[in-house]
Amino acid sequence: MPNSIRGDDRCSIEHTNRSTLFYPGNKSGLKTTFMIKAYPLQWPVGYPRTTNPVTNYNFETYTFAAARKSLVKELERLKATQVIISTNIPIRADGGYHANYDKRKIDDKAVAVYFILDGEQRVLCCDAWDNWEDNMHAITKTIDALRGLSRWKVSEIMRRTFSGLKELPFETEASKMCGKY
């Protein structure tokens, strides 16, 4: 059962910093179980990685907490459930992030967000920028733009866009390496 969001990010969205089970259909139509974890980063298979992330000078400056809070609010507006924000930031036993994560030498600043929307598993990920805050903000802006399609009465395009996300492989590099998919 998903936990509530920890810390100052309390809202009604279901969320867990630990892990949750996903049941994607495989080629034979059978469902396979695997865990998506908040830590370490669970990058979805089939999504290319950015080799040289760059500094983004176009976004406002955000703290990690503010970027995460903004992302969670946008996911709540989207009515997403079972949200997992996966990064390489170590997680404490209570599900919160370690306070000194920014002082550790962590090269991979990618963010992958797994969630359920309309009963279907979805994933959005970004590794284009050289910090977690900008990668989270890019995902937040993407969700806002997708929601805009609905607000502007272009819901068929939004539905088709999300159905395209559903058809991509819903496994991670970790699950592929472990043979658990």
N, C-alpha and C positions, 0 to 999 in steps of 0.2 A: 504494500500500500504506500503511495507516495507521501512524502513529508511535506509540510508547509515550507515556504521559503524562509530561510533563516535570516537573522539580523534585522536591519532596517528595511528590508525589501518585502515586508509582509503584504500580501494581497491574496485574493481568492484563488489564484491559479495553483493547480497542483504541480508540485515540483520536488525534485530530490537531487541532492548533491552527490548521492552515492551511486545508485544504479537502478535500472528497471529492466524488465523483460520485454523484448519485442518479438513478434512472431511473423516475420516476413514469409510469404509464400516462396518456395523455391521452384525450379523449373518443372518439377514433377507435380506441382500443385500442393504438395504437403507443406505443413508449417514447421519451421525449425525455430528453436528457442536460442537466443543468445543475449548476453548482457551488454548494455551500453553503460559505460562508466563516465563519471565526471572527470576522474583522474585515473590514469594518465589520459591524454587526449585520444579520443577515438575518432580518427579521421575516416570518413566514409570511403569505401573502395569505389573506384571508378571516377573519383573526383581528382583532377590533377592538382599537384602542389605547386605553389609559387617558389621558384628557386632563390630569388633575391627580393625578399620583402623590402618595401621602401617606406620612408617617412611620409606621412600624409599631412600636407600643409593646408588642406581644404576644410578639414573638420575642426570644430571647436575643440578646445582642450577639455578632456573629461578625466575625472578620477576613475579608478576601476569600479568603485562602488556606484558612482553616478551612471557610468556606462552600463553596468549590469542592471541597475534599477530601471533605466530607460528601456533596455531590451526586454526585461520581464513585463513591464507595463504594456509594451507593444504586443507581446505574445498574449497577454491577458485580453487586450482589445480584439485580437484575432480569434479569441476563444480556444486557444491551444491548451491541451492538457498533457500531463505526464512529461513535463519539460525537463530536459537534461542539458545543461550548458557544460560542454566538455572542453577542458583546456589542460595544459601541462602544469597548472598551479596545484601544488599538493593540498590535500584536504585534511582537515582535522577529524578526529573521531566523531565529533558532533555534527559533521557535515559542512561546517564553515571553512573558509579559506584561512590558511596560516597568515598571520599578520605580517610576517617578514618575507612574503613570497617575492616582492620586488627586489630584494637584496640578493636573492639567489641567482646564479648564472643559469638561466633557462633560455636557450636560443630559440626554441619554437614557440612563437606567440600566436599560433593559430587558435581559432575558436570554431567548434562545431555545435550546433544547437539541434537536438533531436526533440520531436514533439508529436503528439497525436492531434490531427485536425479532421473533423468530420469522420471519425472512426478509422482514419488511415494514418500510417506512420509517415512522417516527413523529416527532412533534414535540410538545414541551411548551414553553410560553412564559409569561412573566409580566412585566408592567410596572406592576403596581399600587402598588409601593413606590418610595420616592425614593432607594434605593441598591441596588447590585448584590447585596450580601450578602443582603438580605431577599428580593429577587426569586429568587435562587438557592435560598435556604432554603425559600421557598414551593414551588418545583418539587421540592425534595428531599422535603418533607413530603407532597406529592401522590403522588410515586412510592412512598413508604413506605405511604401509605394504600391505593394500588392493590395493592401487594404483600400488604398485610394481607388483602385480599379472598381471595387465594389461600391464605394461611396459615390463614384461618378457614373454609376449604373452600367458598368461594363462587367457585370458579374460572370458572364459566360467566359470571358477571357481569364478572369481570376481562377475560375474552376479548372479551366484547361491548363493554366500555368501550374497549378498545384497538382493536377493529375500527371503532368510531365515529371514533376519532382518525385512522385510516387513510383514511377516506372524505373527510376534509376536503382542500381543495386543498393540494398539497405543492409550492408554489412560493413564492418570496419577492417582496417588493415590488421588489427590485433586479432580479431576473430578469424580472419583468413589464415594468419600465420599459425594459430593454435588448432586449426582444423575444426573449429566449433560451429562453422556455418554450414 
